[in-house]
Each structure stands twice: as C-alpha cells, then as structure tokens.
Amino acid sequence: MSNVDVDLEYRGCEIKVNVSYSYHPPSGFSDEPQEHLVEIEGYSKAKTGKTISKRLQNEIEKHDEERIIEIILSNELDF
C-alpha cells in the first residue's frame, strides 16, 4: 500500500487529504493494451492521519476520484 497527499477543494475550502492506494501495473503479456489498476483504499487528513468522514469520502469519490487516479498514475509512472 502506498500513500499520496492531494490538495482538494470542498465547498470553497482547500483541504489536504492523504490517499492510501494499491497500484498494479499491467502484466504486459498480451498484445492488447492493458489498463493500470489503481485501488483507492482510504482517505485521511494529511496533518493528523485521522480518517475523514464518510460523507466527505463520498464527495471526493464523486467529484475528484478521476483526478486523484491521474495523480497516482503520474507518480507511479515517474518511478
């Protein structure tokens, strides 16, 4: 499991959230293009490490999940 800090905006406030995730690169054994698999496992406050509320998690998943996955992929592919 890995972590990344992400700056998000929620109801006009900027918050920093730590996202825990698992990244599984494509196996590369097929001629067909394969997707990178990112599983988001949880969200916590970046400063305290405490889990954020379920309501805020739902809002993040609804509005920012694609952007978070792009950030994770760019971090993983840089390594």
C-alpha positions in Angstrom: 0.0 0.0 0.0 1.2 3.5 -0.9 0.1 7.0 0.0 -0.1 10.3 -1.7 -1.1 13.8 -0.5 -3.6 15.6 -2.6 -4.9 19.2 -2.4 -8.7 19.3 -2.9 -11.4 22.0 -2.8 -14.6 21.2 -1.0 -17.3 23.8 -0.5 -14.9 26.6 -1.1 -12.3 25.4 1.3 -9.0 23.9 0.3 -8.1 20.7 2.2 -5.1 18.4 2.0 -6.1 14.7 2.0 -3.8 11.7 2.2 -5.0 8.9 -0.1 -4.0 5.3 0.6 -3.9 3.1 -2.6 -2.7 0.0 -4.2 -1.2 0.1 -7.7 -1.0 -2.9 -10.0 0.9 -2.3 -13.3 -0.3 -4.1 -16.4 1.3 -7.6 -16.9 2.4 -6.9 -20.4 1.9 -10.5 -21.6 -0.8 -9.6 -24.1 -0.8 -7.8 -27.5 -3.9 -5.9 -26.4 -3.5 -2.7 -24.4 -4.0 -3.2 -20.7 -5.0 -0.8 -18.1 -3.1 0.2 -15.0 -5.2 -0.8 -11.9 -5.4 1.7 -9.1 -7.4 0.7 -6.0 -8.1 3.6 -3.6 -8.2 2.1 -0.1 -8.9 5.1 2.1 -8.7 8.8 2.8 -7.3 10.5 5.8 -6.4 14.0 7.0 -2.9 14.8 5.8 -1.9 16.6 9.0 -3.3 14.2 11.6 -3.7 10.9 9.8 -7.3 10.5 11.1 -9.8 9.0 8.7 -12.1 11.6 7.1 -15.9 11.4 7.4 -17.8 9.0 5.1 -19.8 12.0 3.7 -16.6 13.7 2.7 -15.2 10.5 1.2 -18.3 10.1 -0.9 -18.0 13.7 -2.2 -14.3 13.2 -3.0 -15.2 10.0 -4.9 -18.0 11.7 -6.7 -16.1 14.8 -7.8 -12.3 14.1 -7.6 -11.7 10.4 -8.0 -10.6 10.6 -11.6 -8.1 13.4 -10.9 -6.7 11.5 -7.9 -6.2 8.4 -10.1 -4.4 10.6 -12.6 -2.1 12.0 -9.9 -1.4 8.4 -8.6 -0.6 7.2 -12.1 1.7 10.1 -12.8 3.6 9.4 -9.6 3.8 5.7 -10.2 4.9 6.0 -13.8 7.7 8.5 -12.9 9.4 5.8 -10.8 
